[in-house]
């Protein structure tokens, strides 16, 4: 499984990626929306972790752009109090969200659940697994 982490705070971004790698996932990192779109256009990912608060193209707009080109599962990373943004993120096609600050076990649980759900969806749609 290969994941893309999009978060402009480099330390947090690397930290998330490191924890994913320790759990056996491949994880790439990206610190801005435009670069993320370029990566998504050429690379294949099984899941995207997308921070809502990004400079330039923000998480909600980025989510909509990703959905124009891909059905890759998206988990939004949001801060407390961003309820309206969270809702619009889900409306833009995000599959789930995690509220910051979050622990590694919650993040991994949400990643697993979202991957499992997208896998089931793929199978029920009759497309090939992986
Ligand atoms: Ca951020």
Backbone and ligand atoms as CSV (ligand in chain L), in Angstrom:
chain,resi,resn,atom,element,x,y,z
A,1,UNK,N,N,0.832,-1.195,0.000
A,1,UNK,CA,C,0.000,0.000,0.000
A,1,UNK,C,C,0.869,1.248,0.000
A,2,UNK,N,N,0.517,2.177,-0.854
A,2,UNK,CA,C,1.308,3.401,-0.960
A,2,UNK,C,C,0.433,4.610,-0.649
A,3,UNK,N,N,0.909,5.436,0.269
A,3,UNK,CA,C,0.121,6.577,0.726
A,3,UNK,C,C,0.835,7.881,0.417
A,4,UNK,N,N,0.051,8.924,0.212
A,4,UNK,CA,C,0.616,10.263,0.019
A,4,UNK,C,C,0.136,11.154,1.161
A,5,UNK,N,N,1.093,11.808,1.825
A,5,UNK,CA,C,0.765,12.722,2.923
A,5,UNK,C,C,0.972,14.152,2.434
A,6,UNK,N,N,-0.096,14.947,2.451
A,6,UNK,CA,C,-0.005,16.338,2.012
A,6,UNK,C,C,-0.231,17.249,3.218
A,7,UNK,N,N,0.818,17.901,3.655
A,7,UNK,CA,C,0.781,18.746,4.860
A,7,UNK,C,C,1.938,19.731,4.764
A,8,UNK,N,N,1.629,21.030,4.943
A,8,UNK,CA,C,2.680,22.035,4.743
A,8,UNK,C,C,3.640,22.161,5.916
A,9,UNK,N,N,3.235,21.672,7.108
A,9,UNK,CA,C,4.177,21.692,8.229
A,9,UNK,C,C,5.095,20.491,8.092
A,10,UNK,N,N,6.335,20.771,7.649
A,10,UNK,CA,C,7.273,19.704,7.278
A,10,UNK,C,C,7.481,18.673,8.383
A,11,UNK,N,N,7.650,19.154,9.627
A,11,UNK,CA,C,7.918,18.225,10.721
A,11,UNK,C,C,6.772,17.249,10.911
A,12,UNK,N,N,5.558,17.800,10.909
A,12,UNK,CA,C,4.370,16.967,11.092
A,12,UNK,C,C,4.215,15.994,9.930
A,13,UNK,N,N,4.440,16.506,8.738
A,13,UNK,CA,C,4.336,15.702,7.518
A,13,UNK,C,C,5.288,14.506,7.581
A,14,UNK,N,N,6.535,14.766,7.933
A,14,UNK,CA,C,7.538,13.699,8.037
A,14,UNK,C,C,7.206,12.730,9.162
A,15,UNK,N,N,6.683,13.290,10.249
A,15,UNK,CA,C,6.332,12.467,11.396
A,15,UNK,C,C,5.219,11.473,11.037
A,16,UNK,N,N,4.206,11.981,10.337
A,16,UNK,CA,C,3.103,11.115,9.902
A,16,UNK,C,C,3.632,10.023,8.972
A,17,UNK,N,N,4.466,10.442,8.020
A,17,UNK,CA,C,5.001,9.489,7.043
A,17,UNK,C,C,5.839,8.416,7.736
A,18,UNK,N,N,6.623,8.843,8.730
A,18,UNK,CA,C,7.477,7.901,9.447
A,18,UNK,C,C,6.634,6.841,10.165
A,19,UNK,N,N,5.539,7.308,10.796
A,19,UNK,CA,C,4.678,6.364,11.516
A,19,UNK,C,C,3.990,5.396,10.555
A,20,UNK,N,N,3.622,5.886,9.400
A,20,UNK,CA,C,3.011,5.005,8.403
A,20,UNK,C,C,4.020,3.958,7.935
A,21,UNK,N,N,5.261,4.408,7.709
A,21,UNK,CA,C,6.296,3.471,7.250
A,21,UNK,C,C,6.570,2.405,8.296
A,22,UNK,N,N,6.588,2.818,9.569
A,22,UNK,CA,C,6.812,1.856,10.654
A,22,UNK,C,C,5.706,0.809,10.693
A,23,UNK,N,N,4.534,1.181,10.174
A,23,UNK,CA,C,3.414,0.237,10.161
A,23,UNK,C,C,3.330,-0.536,8.858
A,24,UNK,N,N,4.342,-0.390,8.030
A,24,UNK,CA,C,4.415,-1.213,6.836
A,24,UNK,C,C,3.877,-0.600,5.558
A,25,UNK,N,N,3.497,0.678,5.615
A,25,UNK,CA,C,3.025,1.341,4.403
A,25,UNK,C,C,4.192,2.063,3.730
A,26,UNK,N,N,4.093,2.232,2.427
A,26,UNK,CA,C,4.982,3.161,1.754
A,26,UNK,C,C,4.340,4.536,1.880
A,27,UNK,N,N,5.130,5.551,2.166
A,27,UNK,CA,C,4.547,6.877,2.316
A,27,UNK,C,C,5.410,7.942,1.646
A,28,UNK,N,N,4.797,8.718,0.772
A,28,UNK,CA,C,5.452,9.875,0.174
A,28,UNK,C,C,4.905,11.120,0.853
A,29,UNK,N,N,5.698,12.186,0.831
A,29,UNK,CA,C,5.242,13.431,1.448
A,29,UNK,C,C,5.242,14.556,0.427
A,30,UNK,N,N,4.378,15.532,0.706
A,30,UNK,CA,C,4.236,16.644,-0.198
A,30,UNK,C,C,3.797,17.852,0.634
A,31,UNK,N,N,4.403,19.019,0.417
A,31,UNK,CA,C,4.089,20.158,1.277
A,31,UNK,C,C,3.222,21.223,0.598
A,32,UNK,N,N,2.847,21.028,-0.638
A,32,UNK,CA,C,1.868,21.966,-1.192
A,32,UNK,C,C,0.968,21.337,-2.247
A,33,UNK,N,N,-0.172,21.973,-2.443
A,33,UNK,CA,C,-1.239,21.409,-3.255
A,33,UNK,C,C,-0.889,21.212,-4.719
A,34,UNK,N,N,-0.236,22.198,-5.310
A,34,UNK,CA,C,0.097,22.083,-6.732
A,34,UNK,C,C,1.033,20.903,-6.980
A,35,UNK,N,N,2.035,20.771,-6.104
A,35,UNK,CA,C,2.978,19.659,-6.235
A,35,UNK,C,C,2.258,18.325,-6.034
A,36,UNK,N,N,1.285,18.326,-5.128
A,36,UNK,CA,C,0.526,17.104,-4.871
A,36,UNK,C,C,-0.240,16.672,-6.117
A,37,UNK,N,N,-0.852,17.629,-6.795
A,37,UNK,CA,C,-1.601,17.299,-8.015
A,37,UNK,C,C,-0.682,16.717,-9.076
A,38,UNK,N,N,0.533,17.286,-9.182
A,38,UNK,CA,C,1.486,16.766,-10.164
A,38,UNK,C,C,1.879,15.328,-9.826
A,39,UNK,N,N,2.109,15.077,-8.531
A,39,UNK,CA,C,2.462,13.724,-8.098
A,39,UNK,C,C,1.328,12.741,-8.397
A,40,UNK,N,N,0.102,13.168,-8.057
A,40,UNK,CA,C,-1.050,12.285,-8.233
A,40,UNK,C,C,-1.314,11.972,-9.695
A,41,UNK,N,N,-0.883,12.871,-10.576
A,41,UNK,CA,C,-1.107,12.648,-12.001
A,41,UNK,C,C,-0.177,11.570,-12.556
A,42,UNK,N,N,0.980,11.387,-11.928
A,42,UNK,CA,C,1.940,10.420,-12.470
A,42,UNK,C,C,2.136,9.170,-11.612
A,43,UNK,N,N,1.856,9.284,-10.319
A,43,UNK,CA,C,2.074,8.149,-9.416
A,43,UNK,C,C,0.736,7.534,-9.024
A,44,UNK,N,N,0.801,6.263,-8.587
A,44,UNK,CA,C,-0.413,5.613,-8.146
A,44,UNK,C,C,-0.406,5.480,-6.629
A,45,UNK,N,N,-1.437,6.016,-5.985
A,45,UNK,CA,C,-1.534,5.917,-4.524
A,45,UNK,C,C,-2.810,5.180,-4.135
A,46,UNK,N,N,-2.726,4.491,-2.983
A,46,UNK,CA,C,-3.899,3.772,-2.476
A,46,UNK,C,C,-4.727,4.640,-1.548
A,47,UNK,N,N,-4.093,5.701,-1.010
A,47,UNK,CA,C,-4.811,6.581,-0.092
A,47,UNK,C,C,-4.044,7.893,0.041
A,48,UNK,N,N,-4.802,8.981,0.244
A,48,UNK,CA,C,-4.188,10.297,0.439
A,48,UNK,C,C,-4.606,10.849,1.797
A,49,UNK,N,N,-3.623,11.306,2.576
A,49,UNK,CA,C,-3.892,12.039,3.817
A,49,UNK,C,C,-3.696,13.508,3.489
A,50,UNK,N,N,-4.760,14.279,3.608
A,50,UNK,CA,C,-4.726,15.654,3.107
A,50,UNK,C,C,-5.045,16.658,4.209
A,51,UNK,N,N,-4.084,17.542,4.479
A,51,UNK,CA,C,-4.315,18.581,5.479
A,51,UNK,C,C,-5.222,19.656,4.889
A,52,UNK,N,N,-6.177,20.074,5.715
A,52,UNK,CA,C,-7.133,21.081,5.252
A,52,UNK,C,C,-6.489,22.455,5.096
A,53,UNK,N,N,-5.614,22.792,6.051
A,53,UNK,CA,C,-5.010,24.115,6.030
A,53,UNK,C,C,-3.682,24.102,5.284
A,54,UNK,N,N,-3.741,24.476,4.012
A,54,UNK,CA,C,-2.539,24.547,3.193
A,54,UNK,C,C,-2.453,25.948,2.598
A,55,UNK,N,N,-1.248,26.465,2.429
A,55,UNK,CA,C,-1.120,27.763,1.747
A,55,UNK,C,C,-1.415,27.569,0.260
A,56,UNK,N,N,-1.868,28.612,-0.400
A,56,UNK,CA,C,-2.178,28.492,-1.825
A,56,UNK,C,C,-3.472,27.730,-2.002
A,57,UNK,N,N,-3.375,26.640,-2.744
A,57,UNK,CA,C,-4.531,25.779,-2.961
A,57,UNK,C,C,-4.851,25.067,-1.648
A,58,UNK,N,N,-5.979,25.400,-1.008
A,58,UNK,CA,C,-6.247,24.777,0.293
A,58,UNK,C,C,-6.809,23.359,0.147
A,59,UNK,N,N,-6.961,22.698,1.296
A,59,UNK,CA,C,-7.332,21.294,1.282
A,59,UNK,C,C,-8.655,21.003,0.595
A,60,UNK,N,N,-9.629,21.875,0.813
A,60,UNK,CA,C,-10.948,21.657,0.214
A,60,UNK,C,C,-10.871,21.763,-1.310
A,61,UNK,N,N,-10.188,22.813,-1.784
A,61,UNK,CA,C,-10.051,22.997,-3.233
A,61,UNK,C,C,-9.236,21.856,-3.835
A,62,UNK,N,N,-8.207,21.455,-3.114
A,62,UNK,CA,C,-7.360,20.368,-3.595
A,62,UNK,C,C,-8.147,19.056,-3.684
A,63,UNK,N,N,-8.975,18.830,-2.663
A,63,UNK,CA,C,-9.808,17.639,-2.639
A,63,UNK,C,C,-10.698,17.582,-3.888
A,64,UNK,N,N,-11.303,18.719,-4.220
A,64,UNK,CA,C,-12.160,18.784,-5.396
A,64,UNK,C,C,-11.359,18.506,-6.672
A,65,UNK,N,N,-10.158,19.058,-6.754
A,65,UNK,CA,C,-9.309,18.849,-7.933
A,65,UNK,C,C,-8.894,17.379,-8.056
A,66,UNK,N,N,-8.564,16.760,-6.912
A,66,UNK,CA,C,-8.184,15.343,-6.949
A,66,UNK,C,C,-9.360,14.510,-7.456
A,67,UNK,N,N,-10.554,14.830,-6.967
A,67,UNK,CA,C,-11.751,14.083,-7.368
A,67,UNK,C,C,-12.068,14.219,-8.857
A,68,UNK,N,N,-11.616,15.309,-9.471
A,68,UNK,CA,C,-11.837,15.462,-10.912
A,68,UNK,C,C,-11.033,14.435,-11.696
A,69,UNK,N,N,-9.940,13.931,-11.096
A,69,UNK,CA,C,-9.085,13.016,-11.848
A,69,UNK,C,C,-8.959,11.623,-11.240
A,70,UNK,N,N,-9.474,11.428,-10.024
A,70,UNK,CA,C,-9.208,10.155,-9.358
A,70,UNK,C,C,-10.236,9.809,-8.288
A,71,UNK,N,N,-10.393,8.490,-8.047
A,71,UNK,CA,C,-11.269,8.017,-6.968
A,71,UNK,C,C,-10.456,7.596,-5.747
A,72,UNK,N,N,-9.175,7.968,-5.704
A,72,UNK,CA,C,-8.323,7.569,-4.578
A,72,UNK,C,C,-8.959,8.000,-3.256
A,73,UNK,N,N,-8.977,7.097,-2.243
A,73,UNK,CA,C,-9.542,7.489,-0.952
A,73,UNK,C,C,-8.766,8.656,-0.333
A,74,UNK,N,N,-9.516,9.595,0.250
A,74,UNK,CA,C,-8.894,10.777,0.855
A,74,UNK,C,C,-9.331,10.879,2.315
A,75,UNK,N,N,-8.358,11.009,3.217
A,75,UNK,CA,C,-8.655,11.327,4.614
A,75,UNK,C,C,-8.160,12.742,4.876
A,76,UNK,N,N,-9.072,13.610,5.316
A,76,UNK,CA,C,-8.726,14.991,5.620
A,76,UNK,C,C,-8.155,15.099,7.025
A,77,UNK,N,N,-7.149,15.925,7.181
A,77,UNK,CA,C,-6.617,16.262,8.509
A,77,UNK,C,C,-7.118,17.658,8.841
A,78,UNK,N,N,-7.884,17.784,9.922
A,78,UNK,CA,C,-8.450,19.086,10.253
A,78,UNK,C,C,-8.133,19.459,11.693
A,79,UNK,N,N,-8.181,20.746,11.984
A,79,UNK,CA,C,-7.993,21.192,13.362
A,79,UNK,C,C,-9.359,21.340,14.013
A,80,UNK,N,N,-9.368,21.351,15.334
A,80,UNK,CA,C,-10.612,21.561,16.067
A,80,UNK,C,C,-11.256,22.862,15.634
A,81,UNK,N,N,-12.573,22.890,15.560
A,81,UNK,CA,C,-13.257,24.133,15.254
A,81,UNK,C,C,-13.434,24.402,13.769
A,82,UNK,N,N,-12.925,23.497,12.954
A,82,UNK,CA,C,-13.083,23.699,11.514
A,82,UNK,C,C,-14.267,22.889,10.991
A,83,UNK,N,N,-15.330,22.848,11.777
A,83,UNK,CA,C,-16.459,21.981,11.431
A,83,UNK,C,C,-17.007,22.263,10.045
A,84,UNK,N,N,-17.192,23.541,9.735
A,84,UNK,CA,C,-17.749,23.888,8.421
A,84,UNK,C,C,-16.840,23.397,7.303
A,85,UNK,N,N,-15.525,23.589,7.494
A,85,UNK,CA,C,-14.569,23.147,6.480
A,85,UNK,C,C,-14.583,21.630,6.335
A,86,UNK,N,N,-14.736,20.981,7.494
A,86,UNK,CA,C,-14.751,19.525,7.493
A,86,UNK,C,C,-15.931,19.009,6.675
A,87,UNK,N,N,-17.092,19.643,6.911
A,87,UNK,CA,C,-18.285,19.251,6.170
A,87,UNK,C,C,-18.080,19.493,4.677
A,88,UNK,N,N,-17.517,20.647,4.331
A,88,UNK,CA,C,-17.341,20.906,2.901
A,88,UNK,C,C,-16.296,19.954,2.320
A,89,UNK,N,N,-15.326,19.544,3.144
A,89,UNK,CA,C,-14.355,18.555,2.680
A,89,UNK,C,C,-15.029,17.244,2.320
A,90,UNK,N,N,-15.945,16.821,3.176
A,90,UNK,CA,C,-16.675,15.580,2.906
A,90,UNK,C,C,-17.542,15.741,1.659
A,91,UNK,N,N,-18.118,16.937,1.520
A,91,UNK,CA,C,-18.939,17.183,0.324
A,91,UNK,C,C,-18.096,17.230,-0.938
A,92,UNK,N,N,-16.838,17.625,-0.796
A,92,UNK,CA,C,-15.929,17.677,-1.943
A,92,UNK,C,C,-15.400,16.294,-2.303
A,93,UNK,N,N,-15.764,15.287,-1.507
A,93,UNK,CA,C,-15.379,13.936,-1.878
A,93,UNK,C,C,-14.375,13.254,-0.967
A,94,UNK,N,N,-14.050,13.892,0.182
A,94,UNK,CA,C,-13.179,13.205,1.137
A,94,UNK,C,C,-13.934,12.016,1.725
A,95,UNK,N,N,-13.208,10.950,2.077
A,95,UNK,CA,C,-13.848,9.739,2.589
A,95,UNK,C,C,-13.981,9.752,4.107
A,96,UNK,N,N,-13.062,10.459,4.760
A,96,UNK,CA,C,-13.081,10.496,6.220
A,96,UNK,C,C,-12.246,11.691,6.650
A,97,UNK,N,N,-12.247,11.964,7.948
A,97,UNK,CA,C,-11.368,13.019,8.450
A,97,UNK,C,C,-10.832,12.648,9.816
A,98,UNK,N,N,-9.699,13.239,10.177
A,98,UNK,CA,C,-9.104,13.060,11.495
A,98,UNK,C,C,-8.897,14.455,12.074
A,99,UNK,N,N,-9.301,14.627,13.339
A,99,UNK,CA,C,-9.139,15.927,13.977
A,99,UNK,C,C,-7.785,15.978,14.687
A,100,UNK,N,N,-7.027,17.044,14.397
A,100,UNK,CA,C,-5.735,17.272,15.062
A,100,UNK,C,C,-5.951,17.842,16.456
A,101,UNK,N,N,-5.123,17.548,17.422
A,101,UNK,CA,C,-4.016,16.591,17.314
A,101,UNK,C,C,-4.522,15.170,17.476
A,102,UNK,N,N,-3.938,14.250,16.726
A,102,UNK,CA,C,-4.419,12.869,16.789
A,102,UNK,C,C,-3.264,11.945,17.141
A,103,UNK,N,N,-3.589,10.831,17.731
A,103,UNK,CA,C,-2.577,9.844,18.080
A,103,UNK,C,C,-2.345,8.891,16.921
A,104,UNK,N,N,-1.226,8.204,16.976
A,104,UNK,CA,C,-0.865,7.316,15.878
A,104,UNK,C,C,-1.863,6.166,15.741
A,105,UNK,N,N,-2.404,5.689,16.880
A,105,UNK,CA,C,-3.314,4.540,16.777
A,105,UNK,C,C,-4.626,4.943,16.099
A,106,UNK,N,N,-5.102,6.170,16.368
A,106,UNK,CA,C,-6.320,6.608,15.681
A,106,UNK,C,C,-6.067,6.765,14.183
A,107,UNK,N,N,-4.930,7.376,13.849
A,107,UNK,CA,C,-4.620,7.569,12.437
A,107,UNK,C,C,-4.560,6.231,11.704
A,108,UNK,N,N,-3.858,5.262,12.311
A,108,UNK,CA,C,-3.714,3.966,11.644
A,108,UNK,C,C,-5.058,3.257,11.523
A,109,UNK,N,N,-5.904,3.395,12.557
A,109,UNK,CA,C,-7.220,2.770,12.503
A,109,UNK,C,C,-8.042,3.360,11.357
A,110,UNK,N,N,-7.984,4.682,11.203
A,110,UNK,CA,C,-8.761,5.325,10.126
A,110,UNK,C,C,-8.215,4.972,8.753
A,111,UNK,N,N,-6.894,4.881,8.663
A,111,UNK,CA,C,-6.279,4.490,7.393
A,111,UNK,C,C,-6.733,3.082,7.010
A,112,UNK,N,N,-6.639,2.169,7.988
A,112,UNK,CA,C,-7.045,0.784,7.720
A,112,UNK,C,C,-8.509,0.691,7.306
A,113,UNK,N,N,-9.372,1.381,8.065
A,113,UNK,CA,C,-10.802,1.328,7.775
A,113,UNK,C,C,-11.101,1.870,6.383
A,114,UNK,N,N,-10.478,2.994,6.055
A,114,UNK,CA,C,-10.745,3.618,4.760
A,114,UNK,C,C,-10.219,2.751,3.611
A,115,UNK,N,N,-9.059,2.139,3.808
A,115,UNK,CA,C,-8.518,1.251,2.777
A,115,UNK,C,C,-9.421,0.036,2.576
A,116,UNK,N,N,-9.923,-0.505,3.701
A,116,UNK,CA,C,-10.789,-1.672,3.619
A,116,UNK,C,C,-12.083,-1.333,2.881
A,117,UNK,N,N,-12.640,-0.164,3.208
A,117,UNK,CA,C,-13.891,0.263,2.577
A,117,UNK,C,C,-13.684,0.452,1.071
A,118,UNK,N,N,-12.579,1.068,0.692
A,118,UNK,CA,C,-12.359,1.324,-0.736
A,118,UNK,C,C,-12.094,0.021,-1.477
A,119,UNK,N,N,-11.491,-0.934,-0.777
A,119,UNK,CA,C,-11.237,-2.234,-1.349
A,119,UNK,C,C,-12.548,-2.965,-1.642
A,120,UNK,N,N,-13.453,-2.917,-0.655
A,120,UNK,CA,C,-14.766,-3.547,-0.824
A,120,UNK,C,C,-15.515,-2.922,-1.987
A,121,UNK,N,N,-15.424,-1.580,-2.065
A,121,UNK,CA,C,-16.109,-0.839,-3.111
A,121,UNK,C,C,-15.592,-1.276,-4.483
A,122,UNK,N,N,-14.267,-1.408,-4.554
A,122,UNK,CA,C,-13.645,-1.810,-5.815
A,122,UNK,C,C,-14.126,-3.189,-6.226
A,123,UNK,N,N,-14.149,-4.099,-5.234
A,123,UNK,CA,C,-14.565,-5.470,-5.535
A,123,UNK,C,C,-16.021,-5.508,-5.972
A,124,UNK,N,N,-16.869,-4.742,-5.275
A,124,UNK,CA,C,-18.289,-4.783,-5.606
A,124,UNK,C,C,-18.553,-4.144,-6.965
A,125,UNK,N,N,-17.636,-3.281,-7.387
A,125,UNK,CA,C,-17.805,-2.674,-8.709
A,125,UNK,C,C,-17.225,-3.574,-9.807
A,126,UNK,N,N,-16.624,-4.686,-9.359
A,126,UNK,CA,C,-16.156,-5.677,-10.320
A,126,UNK,C,C,-14.833,-5.345,-10.969
A,127,UNK,N,N,-14.188,-4.276,-10.537
A,127,UNK,CA,C,-12.884,-3.976,-11.112
A,127,UNK,C,C,-11.826,-4.829,-10.427
A,128,UNK,N,N,-10.675,-4.920,-11.018
A,128,UNK,CA,C,-9.665,-5.827,-10.517
A,128,UNK,C,C,-9.019,-5.292,-9.246
A,129,UNK,N,N,-8.731,-6.214,-8.341
A,129,UNK,CA,C,-8.075,-5.814,-7.099
A,129,UNK,C,C,-6.613,-5.541,-7.373
A,130,UNK,N,N,-6.156,-4.361,-6.978
A,130,UNK,CA,C,-4.783,-3.907,-7.185
A,130,UNK,C,C,-4.405,-3.903,-8.646
L,1,CA,CA,CA,-1.211,22.730,7.609
